[in-house]
Amino acid sequence: MTIADVASHAQVSVTAVSKVIRNAYGVSPAMKDRVKTAIEELGYRPQAVARGMRGRTFTIGLVLPHIRNPFFADILDGLTDYLEDTDYQAFMIQGGATRKVERRAVDALMDRQVDGIIMVAPLASKARLEEVAKEKPTVVLARHERSSYYDSVFGDDEAGAELVVQHLIELGHRRVAHITHQDDSQARPADLLHNIRSATYERVMREQGLGDEIAVATSFYHEKGGYEGARELLSRSPRPTAIFAGADQAALGALAAVHEAGLSVPVDVSVAGYDNTHLAALPNIALTSVDQDGGEMGRAAGKLLLERIEGRMTPVRFSVTPSLVVRSSTAAPGGSGG
């Protein structure tokens, strides 16, 4: 199947087909529909590399730290939903746990001539992100820094963390503990979401006169990290009556540690997470969690990136307002109420 076959089927010139494929300026909607119909009916697929040499490839790259976190799947779903009515396809690549692996992933996308890149919770420095953005339109998710070269999409992590800590204190908990995260990021610490959540936890505890009860376990935002962090917190005396894990994945590990210790949730220990992933809503988990709408983040990232590809230069920062979804993993100390 060739471009000439498409032109013949659509009864237009080869040049017209080429313009539609390249999304060139000056193609009428009627012409575009006619050619696209012919392409679909014939099953014609323009070679991506050839398209890239002439202009766009109509592909974008999505760099995820890993694919185990259900929240990242929510972001991908939102992005895919947004791209459904466009000519673009998203390629997903795993950035890994180190800056070296992440850099290789981004370079691979560059080599494949994607039209733009979305990076979720990247480890790279701001300078490196701007270096990428000067070559390709770029949107960064889950980093709070400001840049003139790329757009940012993030949740209001301070508001979200305040919601969950206030919720636990209002239930009557005084010994509220927190599991935070550490990684290989070169970002300014104040721009990283886990540092914002942890700092907000400590601020709210102090504002409520509970500064002496602050207990933080520095671990990782995954199941093993949450498990190990909760074990550390539960070994302290007196043990916490509530644990706020900075991500649902860590909260799932915390639930396992609580049960392993012979304690029950929420009678002995309340547990809350962050991200409101689909696992949190399962009846056997029923995890109280902060919802920051990963689908909305994915859709926003797609919209902003396509605007960048179309030529917008002015940076945009898009913030998602979180809400607290209360389920049965949190209750008043001793299990009453909640």
N, C-alpha and C positions, 0 to 999 in steps of 0.2 A: 504494500500500500504506500503510495507516494503523495506528495502534496498536489501533484497534477491530478491525481484521481479525486482528491477532495474538491479541487476547483471545478472539475467536470461535473461531479455529483451536485455541487451547489450552484452550478451554472454561473460561476464568477471567474475572475482571472486568478492566476497563481499569485500575483502580487497582492491581491485582496486577501487571499488566505494567509499569506505570510504576515500581513499587517495585523490580522486578527490574532494569530498565534503570538506575535510579539506585543500585542496590546498597544499597537502604535496609535499615535494621535490621528484623529480625523476619520475614524471608522464609525459609520452610523450604527445605531442599535439594531436596525433591521439587518444590515449586512453581517453584523456580529452574530446575531441569532441564526441566520441562514448558514453561515460557515460552521458554527458550533454544532448545529443539527447534523450537518454532513459529516463532521468529524466523529460524532457519537454513533451515527448510523453505520459508518464504515469501520469504526474501531481504530481510527488512525491515531498514532502516538508520535508526535514530533520528538526527535532525539534531543534529550535534555542538554547534552553538551553543545550540540549545534545551536540550540536556542540560546545558550549562555554566551556563545561567541557573538551572536547577533544582538544580544541584549539581555533580557530577563530569562530566568529558568523557571519562574513561578513556583519556586520551592523556598521554604524557610527552615532554618535549623532550630531545634529545641534542645537545649543542654540541661539535663537533669543531674543532680548529684548522684542519684541512684534510682532504681525503679521499685524499691521495696515499700516506700512510704505511700499509703493510699491517698494522701493529700495531693501528691504530685499527679496522681491519676485524675483527680478532680480538675486540676489545672489543664491537663491535656484534653479532657473532655470539653472544657469550655473553649479552648483554642480550636479544637476540631469543629465544634458547633459553629463558631464564628467563620471559619474558613469554608464551610460547606457551600455557601452561596458565592464564593469567589473562585478565581482560577488557581488558587494556591494550594499546595500540599505541604504538610509539615513532616520533616525527618527528625526523629528523636535519637539522641545519642547520650550515653552516660558519661558524665564528667568525672566521676570517681571521687576518692577521698583525699587526693593530693592535688596541689596546683600543677604539678608536672603532667598528670593524666588529664586534667581539665584543659590544659593548654593544647595538648595533642588533639583532644576532641574538637576544640574550636578550630584549630588549624585544618583538621580534616573537613570540616564544613566549609571553610574558606576555599579549600582546594576543589571542592565539588560545586563551587560557584552558586551557593544559595544566595537568594536576594536579600536576606536579612537573618538576624539571629536573636533568639530569646534565650536568656540565661537565667535559670532559677537558682537562687541562693549560691552564686558563684563564690569561689575561694580567692579569685584573682584580686590584685590591688586595684584601686580606682584608676591608677595610671594605665594598667594593662587593659581594663575595660574600655577606657577612652581610646586606647590604641586600636582595639578591635572596632569600636564604633566609628572611628575615622575612616575605616575601610569598608564597613558594612553597616547599614541601618541596624540599630541594636536596642533592645528593651531588656531591662534587668528587673527581675522579680525578687522580692524579699530582702532588699538592701535599702537603707534609708538615706544614703548620701545623695547630695545634689551634684549634677553634672550638666554641662552645656552640650554634651555630645550624645548622650543616650537618654531614653525615657525610663522612668521608674514606676513599678507597680508594687504596692506593699500593703499590708494590713496595718491598722493602727494598733501596734503591739502594746503600747502603754495603756490604751483604753481597754484592750482585751484582758491583759493581765490584772488590771485593777478590778474589772468585773468579777473575775473568779476569786481573787483573794478577798474582796469585800464580801462575796457570797459566803465563803467559808467562815469568815469572822462573824457575819450576821447570824449564821447558824449557831454560834456560841463557841466556836473553836478558838483557842488561844495558841495552842502549840501547832501552828501551821508550818509545814516544811516545804521545801522547793527542790526540784531536780532540774538542773540547768545543763547546758551543752558546751562542749569545747570542740574546736576544729582547726583546720590548717589555714584559716582565712587570713588574708593580709589587709582586710578592711580596717578602718578605724573602729575600735571596739564599740563606741557609742552608736555606730550605724548598723550593728548586727542585731537581728531580732532577738536572739536568745539572751544577749546582754541587756536589751531593753526590758524584756519580760522579767529577768532576774532582778534588775535594779528597781523595777516597779513593785515587785513583791516586797523587797526590803523597805521601800519608801512607804507603802501602805501599812506594813506591819508597824513601822515607827510612828506613823501618824495616828495609829489606833492604840498607841501606848504598849505595843508588844515587841519593842526592839530587842528585849532580852530573850525572846522566844525564837528569833530568827535562826533558821537551820537550813543550810544549803548544801546539797551534794552535787559536785561537779562531775558529770558523767557524759552521756551521749544521748541524742534524740533517736534512739532505737530501742527495741524490746530489751536487749541485753543491758543497754545502758540504764534503762529505767529500772530493771530488776536489780542491778548492782547498786544503783543510787538509793533505791528504797531499802535494800538490806542494810546499807550503811546508816540510813536515817533511823530505821527501826531498832538498830542496835544501841542507839543513844538512850540515856536515862535522864529525865523521863522521855519516853518515846512520843513522837508526834501523834496527834489525834486526826490530823488531816495532812494529805500530801498533794501539792499542786505540781504536776509534771508539765514541763514546758511544751510538750507535744503529745498527741494521742499515742504514738508508738511507744514513747517512754512510759506513758500511763499504763499501757497494757502490761509492760514488764513489771511495773510497780504493783499491779493487781496480783500478778503471780507471786511476787515476793511476800505480799501481805498474807495470801492464802498459805504459802509454804511455812510461814511463821506461826500458823495455827490461829490466825486472827481472821475476823470476818469484815467484809465491806458492806454497808457503812457503819455497822454497830461498833466495831473497834477502831477502824481507820476509814475516814472518807478519802476518796481519790478523785481528782479532777484532772482533765487534760486540756489540750489546745489543738484546734483544727477541725473538730467535729467531723471526722472522717466517717464513712459509712459503717465502719466496724463499731464505732461508739454507740450507734443506735440499735445494735443487735440486742435482743431481750436478755441474753445471758451475760452481756457486758454492761449495757445501760450506763454508759459513762457520761457524767457531766463534763461538758467541754465548751470551749469558745469557738463559735462559728465565724470564720472570716471569708467564707464563700470562695472556695478555690475555683469554681466554675466561672464566677464573675471576674476573678483575676485573669484566668486564661483568655476569656473573651476580650477583656480590656487590653491585654498584651497583644493579641492578634490585631485589634483595631489600631492601636498605636503604631505597631510595626508596619502595617500596610500604609498608614499615613506617612511614615518616615520614608518608605520605599517610593511613595508618590512625590516626595520632595520636601515635606515639612522639615524645617531645621530647628524651630523653636522647641526646647525641651519641655516635656510634660511629666508631671508627677501625679499618679493616680492612687488614691488611698481608699481602702475598703474599711468601712465602719463595722466592727465586730459586734456580735451579740452573744449572750450566754444561754446555752441550752442545758437546762437542769434535768438530770435523770436520777436514778436511784442509787448511784455510787456515792452521793453526798447526802449527809443528814446531820442533825445535831449530834454532839458528842453522846455516845451511848446508844445512838440509833433512833432516837425519837425525833419526829418532825422531819423536815426536808422535802 
